[in-house]
Amino acid sequence: MYDDILFPTDGSDGANAAQEHAIEQALAHDATLHVLYVIEDTFPAVEADAPDMLAELEREGERSLETARAQANAADVESIRGTVASGSPYRQILAYVDEHDIDMIVMGTHGRRGIDRYLLGSVAEKVVRSADCPVVTVRSDE
């Protein structure tokens, strides 16, 4: 039923909480696990085109992908793909879904409430509202 599962990560506690669930789903469905790290294009380093800072953000993304790959490999997930992209996180997630025919998204939430959520918006909420495939959200234990 699910051949391709996307796990978007930003290396946060919320994403880490969702990673185990994404791995479990990949194993249960014998699916390819796609791991996506998005460098938000509104970071001052990206806006200012500061090459050293951008390179560090890319390294951070690669480290997050390697951590996810290692955990998925340790759990015996057979097929894993990883990508670092830049742009608006929710737009990049939705574009990846379309480009790779993703069947399910498993992602963490930060659990923001009230005015913080209203002012900052929620990547997970935007993905849930816009994605054409099922989206499983996992809250971290804060």
Residue frames relative to the residue before (quaternion, step in Angstrom):
aa qw qx qy qz dx dy dz
M 1.0000 0.0000 0.0000 0.0000 0.00 0.00 0.00
Y 0.7751 0.1563 -0.0833 0.6065 3.58 0.98 -0.86
D 0.1244 -0.8223 0.5541 0.0374 3.56 -0.45 1.22
D 0.7889 0.1579 -0.0569 0.5911 3.57 1.16 -0.67
I 0.0574 -0.8010 0.5949 -0.0332 3.54 -0.63 1.23
L 0.2294 -0.7817 0.5705 0.1046 3.55 -0.88 1.02
F 0.0768 -0.7588 0.6463 0.0250 3.52 -1.00 0.97
P 0.1338 -0.7835 0.6024 0.0727 3.61 -0.25 1.22
T 0.0295 -0.8151 0.5785 -0.0098 3.59 -0.87 0.90
D 0.1297 -0.7530 0.6358 0.1092 3.50 -1.26 0.54
G 0.5742 -0.6213 0.3548 0.3980 3.55 1.31 0.27
S 0.4888 0.6788 -0.4227 0.3488 3.59 1.28 0.05
D 0.6786 -0.4600 0.3719 0.4355 3.54 -1.33 0.15
G 0.6261 0.5472 -0.3327 0.4449 3.58 1.04 -0.77
A 0.6671 0.4798 -0.2949 0.4876 3.56 0.96 -0.86
N 0.6446 0.5294 -0.3267 0.4444 3.58 0.94 -0.82
A 0.6246 0.5312 -0.3359 0.4635 3.58 1.08 -0.70
A 0.6893 0.4770 -0.2751 0.4708 3.60 1.05 -0.74
Q 0.5481 0.6579 -0.3939 0.3341 3.59 1.11 -0.58
E 0.6493 0.5159 -0.3254 0.4542 3.58 0.88 -0.88
H 0.6576 0.5051 -0.3058 0.4680 3.57 0.97 -0.84
A 0.6341 0.5262 -0.3268 0.4629 3.59 1.00 -0.79
I 0.6461 0.5077 -0.3097 0.4785 3.57 1.00 -0.84
E 0.6432 0.5208 -0.3229 0.4591 3.60 0.94 -0.86
Q 0.6618 0.4983 -0.3068 0.4686 3.59 0.97 -0.83
A 0.6356 0.5228 -0.3312 0.4616 3.59 0.98 -0.80
L 0.6648 0.4917 -0.2984 0.4766 3.58 0.97 -0.83
A 0.6685 0.5226 -0.3037 0.4333 3.58 0.87 -0.94
H 0.7788 0.3241 -0.1579 0.5133 3.58 1.04 -0.76
D 0.3609 -0.7372 0.4819 0.3068 3.57 1.31 0.03
A 0.3321 0.7759 -0.4524 0.2882 3.52 1.04 0.95
T 0.5148 -0.5718 0.5263 0.3621 3.51 -1.34 0.28
L 0.2463 -0.7519 0.5957 0.1384 3.56 -0.94 0.94
H 0.1417 -0.7705 0.6197 0.0481 3.54 -0.71 1.14
V 0.1182 -0.7788 0.6144 0.0452 3.57 -0.86 1.00
L 0.0497 -0.8134 0.5788 -0.0297 3.56 -0.73 1.12
Y 0.0813 -0.7606 0.6438 0.0186 3.54 -0.91 1.04
V 0.1126 -0.8096 0.5750 0.0359 3.58 -0.70 1.09
I 0.2760 -0.7163 0.6212 0.1576 3.54 -0.91 1.04
E 0.3649 -0.7603 0.4956 0.2079 3.54 -0.44 1.22
D 0.3996 -0.7639 0.4629 0.2063 3.56 -0.71 1.08
T 0.6027 0.5435 -0.3805 0.4433 3.60 1.22 0.11
F 0.4006 0.6807 -0.5046 0.3487 3.61 1.24 0.15
P 0.5709 -0.6174 0.4073 0.3564 3.61 -0.92 0.80
A 0.6354 0.5398 -0.3408 0.4345 3.61 1.00 -0.74
V 0.6669 0.4817 -0.3042 0.4803 3.56 1.03 -0.75
E 0.6537 0.5149 -0.3092 0.4603 3.57 0.97 -0.88
A 0.7215 0.4253 -0.2403 0.4907 3.59 0.98 -0.84
D 0.3509 -0.7560 0.4761 0.2805 3.57 1.31 -0.12
A 0.2417 0.7643 -0.5449 0.2461 3.56 0.93 1.01
P 0.3531 -0.8001 0.4385 0.2068 3.60 -0.14 1.27
D 0.6470 0.5233 -0.3387 0.4391 3.62 0.95 -0.76
M 0.6769 0.4809 -0.2895 0.4762 3.57 0.93 -0.90
L 0.6386 0.5203 -0.3263 0.4637 3.57 0.98 -0.80
A 0.6387 0.5212 -0.3189 0.4676 3.58 1.00 -0.82
E 0.6462 0.5087 -0.3199 0.4703 3.60 1.00 -0.77
L 0.6392 0.5111 -0.3270 0.4725 3.59 1.00 -0.77
E 0.6391 0.5136 -0.3209 0.4741 3.58 1.04 -0.74
R 0.6371 0.5110 -0.3258 0.4762 3.60 1.02 -0.77
E 0.6274 0.5289 -0.3295 0.4670 3.57 1.01 -0.80
G 0.6405 0.5200 -0.3146 0.4694 3.57 1.02 -0.80
E 0.6596 0.5012 -0.3043 0.4704 3.57 0.94 -0.88
R 0.6301 0.5226 -0.3372 0.4649 3.60 1.03 -0.74
S 0.6435 0.5135 -0.3215 0.4678 3.59 0.99 -0.80
L 0.6430 0.5145 -0.3192 0.4689 3.58 1.01 -0.80
E 0.6603 0.5104 -0.3085 0.4565 3.58 0.94 -0.88
T 0.6282 0.5240 -0.3329 0.4690 3.58 1.01 -0.76
A 0.6659 0.4922 -0.2978 0.4750 3.58 0.92 -0.91
R 0.6441 0.5184 -0.3216 0.4615 3.60 0.95 -0.85
A 0.6581 0.5196 -0.3127 0.4462 3.57 0.89 -0.92
Q 0.6796 0.4770 -0.2990 0.4702 3.59 0.91 -0.85
A 0.6479 0.5008 -0.3199 0.4765 3.59 1.01 -0.77
N 0.6358 0.5176 -0.3258 0.4709 3.61 0.99 -0.79
A 0.6538 0.5196 -0.3115 0.4534 3.57 0.96 -0.89
A 0.6966 0.4413 -0.2640 0.5003 3.58 1.16 -0.59
D 0.5011 -0.6936 0.3842 0.3467 3.58 1.36 0.08
V 0.2708 0.7068 -0.5878 0.2857 3.58 0.99 0.80
E 0.3787 -0.7829 0.4540 0.1939 3.57 -0.64 1.12
S 0.8106 0.1773 -0.0709 0.5535 3.59 0.96 -0.79
I 0.0635 0.7927 -0.5960 0.1108 3.55 -0.63 1.22
R 0.0517 -0.7697 0.6360 0.0193 3.55 -1.02 0.88
G 0.0827 -0.8088 0.5815 0.0309 3.57 -1.03 0.75
T 0.0201 -0.7989 0.6001 -0.0341 3.55 -1.05 0.84
V 0.1725 -0.7174 0.6621 0.1308 3.53 -1.19 0.72
A 0.0072 -0.7891 0.6132 -0.0356 3.57 -0.86 1.02
S 0.2252 -0.7510 0.5903 0.1920 3.56 -1.25 0.11
G 0.4562 0.6450 -0.5197 0.3253 3.51 -1.16 0.70
S 0.7210 -0.3375 0.3237 0.5114 3.52 -1.22 -0.56
P 0.4974 -0.6988 0.4079 0.3130 3.63 -0.57 1.06
Y 0.7242 0.4276 -0.2966 0.4525 3.60 0.66 -0.94
R 0.6314 0.5204 -0.3445 0.4603 3.61 1.04 -0.62
Q 0.6513 0.5035 -0.3157 0.4718 3.59 1.00 -0.79
I 0.6177 0.5348 -0.3408 0.4651 3.58 1.05 -0.75
L 0.6904 0.4756 -0.2816 0.4667 3.59 0.84 -0.97
A 0.6303 0.5183 -0.3347 0.4712 3.61 1.03 -0.73
Y 0.6392 0.5202 -0.3235 0.4650 3.59 0.99 -0.84
V 0.6139 0.5526 -0.3379 0.4512 3.58 0.99 -0.86
D 0.6920 0.4747 -0.2761 0.4686 3.58 0.86 -0.98
E 0.6949 0.5024 -0.2806 0.4313 3.59 0.85 -0.96
H 0.7973 0.3075 -0.1342 0.5017 3.59 1.03 -0.76
D 0.4270 -0.7328 0.4426 0.2911 3.60 1.26 0.30
I 0.1034 0.8232 -0.5434 0.1281 3.55 0.87 1.02
D 0.3222 -0.7721 0.5275 0.1474 3.56 -0.98 0.95
M 0.7945 0.0299 0.0121 0.6064 3.59 1.18 -0.55
I 0.1937 -0.7405 0.6317 0.1228 3.55 -1.18 0.71
V 0.0615 -0.7554 0.6514 0.0373 3.56 -1.00 0.87
M 0.1471 0.8124 -0.5444 0.1483 3.57 -0.50 1.18
G 0.4919 -0.6599 0.4942 0.2798 3.50 -1.25 0.55
T 0.2473 -0.7206 0.6200 0.1873 3.49 -1.36 0.27
H 0.4538 -0.6770 0.5058 0.2827 3.53 -1.22 0.44
G 0.4119 -0.7462 0.4462 0.2728 3.58 1.24 -0.14
R 0.2721 0.7622 -0.5445 0.2203 3.60 1.04 0.63
R 0.1201 -0.7878 0.6019 0.0524 3.53 -1.15 0.67
G 0.8338 0.2854 -0.1679 0.4418 3.49 -1.36 0.20
I 0.8649 -0.1134 0.0921 0.4802 3.50 -1.10 -0.85
D 0.5931 0.5668 -0.3755 0.4313 3.63 1.04 -0.66
R 0.6832 0.4735 -0.2937 0.4720 3.56 0.88 -0.92
Y 0.6424 0.5318 -0.3220 0.4481 3.55 0.99 -0.84
L 0.7260 0.4417 -0.2489 0.4646 3.57 0.84 -0.96
L 0.7603 0.4003 -0.2071 0.4678 3.57 0.86 -0.94
G 0.3472 -0.7125 0.5293 0.3027 3.57 1.09 -0.61
S 0.2720 -0.7539 0.5748 0.1649 3.52 -1.24 0.22
V 0.4384 -0.6837 0.5174 0.2695 3.55 -0.76 1.06
A 0.6622 0.5093 -0.3165 0.4493 3.59 0.84 -0.94
E 0.6591 0.5106 -0.3181 0.4512 3.59 0.90 -0.86
K 0.6569 0.5030 -0.3113 0.4675 3.59 0.96 -0.83
V 0.6437 0.5069 -0.3210 0.4750 3.58 1.01 -0.79
V 0.6390 0.5284 -0.3287 0.4522 3.60 0.91 -0.89
R 0.7079 0.4697 -0.2641 0.4566 3.58 0.89 -0.92
S 0.7814 0.3907 -0.1735 0.4545 3.60 1.04 -0.70
A 0.6039 0.5975 -0.3648 0.3809 3.61 1.08 -0.57
D 0.4020 -0.7120 0.5305 0.2236 3.54 -1.16 0.72
C 0.6887 0.4175 -0.2750 0.5251 3.59 1.26 -0.18
P 0.6546 -0.4943 0.3683 0.4377 3.62 -1.21 0.22
V 0.1390 -0.7644 0.6266 0.0611 3.55 -1.13 0.80
V 0.1401 -0.7625 0.6289 0.0586 3.55 -0.78 1.09
T 0.1035 -0.7896 0.6024 0.0535 3.57 -0.77 1.02
V 0.1467 -0.7820 0.6046 0.0358 3.52 -1.05 0.91
R 0.2628 -0.7624 0.5721 0.1497 3.56 -0.79 1.02
S 0.4226 -0.6738 0.5387 0.2779 3.53 -1.11 0.69
D 0.4799 -0.6070 0.5341 0.3405 3.53 -1.26 0.39
E 0.1773 -0.8304 0.5224 0.0783 3.56 -0.22 1.26
